[in-house]
Amino acid sequence: MDASFLTHMFLLSFLAVHIYINIFMVLYVDPSPNDIILPSTLKPGWKHCADCGWNVPPRASHCYKCNICVLKRDHHCFFYSMCIGYKNHRYFVVSIIYLFCGILYATIINFLFATEVFNGFTLGRFICCFIPLPAWMVGYFTSYEAISGFFCALPLAATISIGGLVYYEMYLVINGQTWKEASNNDYSYRLSIADNLTVVLGKHWWICFINPLMSSGLEGDGTTFKKRGKSQSKPKSR
């Protein structure tokens, strides 16, 4: 086995392990406030959820698909069929970043392979990668070229779509917003970029990208957050 093969295997294995473990953690971690004691009387800024019967903190909201309140609810992810909130937001962000890297990697490898199959790319061949069946039916592609083209277009489309998701999610993280807050143009929790990253990934954010099973120093319990230009009680690290 040559060095390039081992390098490819290492990169693929690294990406696959991190993608699967982070997806598992998104699904495994309960984003609801089940493990904390909620007050029986409303605090300032808190609200009562008639569906759950809980008094929930700011940024928490009820998900009618999961049928539960979620702390610092970001959004309901249809791909994972799970709400993304304070407790599992870290795993969601890292999983889509690594997923994007994995699909981009696959796209590059597939295009390098297809370049050899096509003996060079032209604009016409690139366009036909997205319509391989018609291109094969009219004789522009051989069956082998049509299959190669399809496996170029598929990961490229996935790279663009997931790249868009990563861009939007990181835009919200850097601005300290959830999807709901962004739709309402609410910048109440926008702090510095470093502080906003810490809220989602923890103080030791780099651990998230090395070992998904280690604690990254996520602060607080999801009930209190610092506001822009105004500090609430600073949460303790856990």
C-alpha positions in Angstrom: 0.0 0.0 0.0 1.4 3.3 -1.0 1.4 6.5 1.1 -1.4 8.2 -1.0 -3.7 5.3 -0.4 -3.0 5.3 3.4 -3.6 9.1 3.4 -6.9 8.7 1.7 -8.0 6.0 4.1 -7.0 8.0 7.1 -8.9 11.1 6.0 -12.0 9.1 5.0 -11.9 7.2 8.4 -11.4 10.4 10.4 -14.3 12.1 8.6 -16.6 9.1 8.8 -16.0 8.5 12.5 -16.6 12.2 13.4 -19.7 12.5 11.2 -21.4 9.4 12.6 -20.5 10.1 16.3 -21.7 13.7 16.1 -24.9 12.6 14.4 -25.4 10.0 17.1 -24.9 12.6 19.8 -27.4 15.0 18.1 -30.0 12.2 18.4 -28.9 10.9 21.8 -28.7 14.1 23.8 -32.1 15.3 25.1 -32.5 19.0 24.2 -35.4 19.5 26.6 -35.0 20.8 30.2 -35.9 17.4 31.7 -32.7 17.3 33.7 -32.9 20.7 35.4 -35.3 22.1 38.0 -37.6 24.7 36.6 -39.2 27.3 38.8 -42.8 26.9 39.7 -43.4 30.7 39.4 -42.6 32.8 36.4 -39.3 34.7 36.5 -38.9 38.0 34.5 -38.6 37.2 30.9 -39.7 33.6 31.3 -42.9 32.2 29.8 -45.3 29.4 30.6 -45.7 26.6 28.1 -49.3 25.4 28.1 -48.4 22.2 26.2 -45.7 21.1 28.5 -46.9 22.8 31.7 -43.4 24.2 32.3 -42.2 27.7 33.0 -39.4 28.0 30.4 -36.5 30.5 30.1 -35.9 33.0 27.4 -34.8 31.5 24.0 -36.7 28.2 24.8 -39.7 27.3 22.8 -42.0 24.4 22.2 -41.6 22.1 19.2 -44.9 20.7 18.0 -43.1 18.0 16.0 -41.1 16.7 19.0 -43.9 17.7 21.3 -41.5 19.1 23.9 -39.9 22.4 24.9 -36.3 22.8 23.9 -33.7 25.0 25.7 -32.4 27.7 23.4 -34.2 26.1 20.5 -32.4 26.8 17.2 -34.7 24.8 14.8 -36.2 21.4 14.1 -33.9 19.5 11.7 -35.9 17.4 9.3 -32.8 15.5 8.2 -32.0 14.3 11.7 -35.7 14.4 12.7 -34.6 16.1 16.0 -34.8 19.6 17.5 -31.5 21.4 17.7 -31.0 23.4 20.9 -28.6 24.4 23.6 -27.5 20.8 24.6 -27.0 19.3 21.1 -26.2 22.4 19.0 -22.5 21.7 19.3 -22.8 18.3 17.8 -25.1 19.5 15.0 -22.7 22.2 13.9 -19.7 19.9 13.9 -21.5 17.2 12.1 -22.6 19.4 9.2 -19.1 20.9 8.9 -17.5 17.5 8.7 -20.3 16.3 6.4 -19.5 19.2 4.1 -15.8 18.3 4.2 -16.6 14.7 3.4 -18.9 15.4 0.5 -16.5 18.0 -0.9 -13.7 15.4 -0.7 -15.8 12.8 -2.5 -16.7 15.4 -5.2 -13.0 16.2 -5.9 -12.1 12.5 -6.1 -15.0 11.7 -8.4 -14.2 14.6 -10.7 -10.5 13.5 -10.9 -11.7 10.0 -11.8 -14.2 11.3 -14.3 -11.5 13.5 -15.9 -9.6 10.3 -16.8 -12.8 8.6 -18.0 -13.7 11.5 -20.3 -10.1 12.1 -21.2 -10.6 15.7 -20.2 -13.6 17.8 -19.3 -15.4 20.2 -21.6 -18.3 22.5 -20.7 -20.7 20.2 -22.6 -19.6 17.1 -20.7 -19.9 19.0 -17.4 -23.5 20.1 -18.2 -24.3 16.5 -19.3 -23.2 15.2 -15.9 -26.4 16.6 -14.6 -28.5 14.9 -17.3 -26.6 11.6 -17.8 -29.6 9.6 -19.0 -30.6 11.9 -21.9 -26.9 12.3 -22.8 -26.5 8.5 -22.9 -29.8 8.1 -24.9 -28.6 10.5 -27.6 -25.2 8.8 -27.8 -23.2 11.7 -26.3 -22.1 9.5 -23.3 -21.3 5.9 -23.2 -23.0 4.0 -20.4 -19.7 4.1 -18.4 -19.4 7.8 -18.9 -23.0 8.4 -17.9 -22.5 6.6 -14.6 -19.3 8.5 -14.0 -21.0 11.8 -14.8 -23.9 11.0 -12.5 -21.5 10.3 -9.6 -19.9 13.7 -10.2 -23.1 15.6 -10.3 -24.7 14.0 -7.3 -22.0 14.9 -4.7 -21.5 18.3 -6.3 -25.2 19.1 -5.8 -24.9 17.8 -2.2 -21.8 19.9 -1.6 -23.6 23.1 -2.7 -26.7 22.4 -0.6 -24.9 21.4 2.5 -22.4 24.2 2.0 -25.3 26.6 2.0 -26.5 25.1 5.3 -23.1 25.3 6.9 -22.8 29.0 5.7 -26.1 30.0 7.2 -25.7 28.0 10.4 -22.2 29.5 11.0 -23.6 33.0 10.2 -26.2 32.6 12.9 -23.7 31.1 15.4 -21.2 34.0 14.8 -24.1 36.5 15.3 -25.4 34.8 18.4 -28.8 34.0 16.9 -31.2 31.1 16.6 -33.2 30.6 13.4 -36.3 32.1 15.1 -34.3 35.2 16.4 -32.9 35.7 12.9 -36.4 35.6 11.3 -37.4 38.3 13.9 -34.2 40.3 13.4 -33.4 39.9 17.0 -29.8 40.6 17.8 -30.2 40.8 21.6 -27.7 38.0 22.2 -25.0 39.0 19.7 -21.7 39.3 21.5 -18.2 39.1 20.2 -17.5 36.4 17.7 -15.4 34.5 20.3 -18.1 34.7 22.9 -20.8 33.6 20.4 -18.7 30.6 19.4 -18.2 29.8 23.1 -22.0 29.8 23.7 -22.5 27.0 21.1 -19.2 25.1 21.1 -17.9 25.7 24.6 -14.7 27.4 26.0 -12.5 24.6 24.6 -14.1 24.7 21.1 -11.2 22.9 19.4 -12.1 19.7 21.4 -15.3 19.5 19.4 -13.3 18.9 16.2 -10.9 16.3 17.8 -13.0 14.2 20.2 -16.8 14.5 20.0 -17.2 12.5 23.3 -15.1 14.9 25.4 -16.6 17.9 27.2 -15.8 21.3 25.6 -16.6 23.4 28.6 -20.1 24.4 27.5 -21.3 27.1 29.9 -24.4 27.1 32.1 -27.5 25.0 31.9 -29.3 26.7 29.0 -31.5 29.0 31.1 -29.4 32.2 31.2 -27.4 33.9 28.5 -25.4 37.2 28.3 -27.1 39.9 26.3 -25.7 42.5 24.0 -24.5 45.5 25.9 -25.9 44.0 29.1 -24.7 41.1 31.2 -27.0 38.7 32.9 -25.8 36.5 35.7 -22.7 34.7 34.2 -23.4 31.0 34.0 -21.0 28.6 35.5 -19.0 26.1 33.4 -19.9 22.5 33.6 
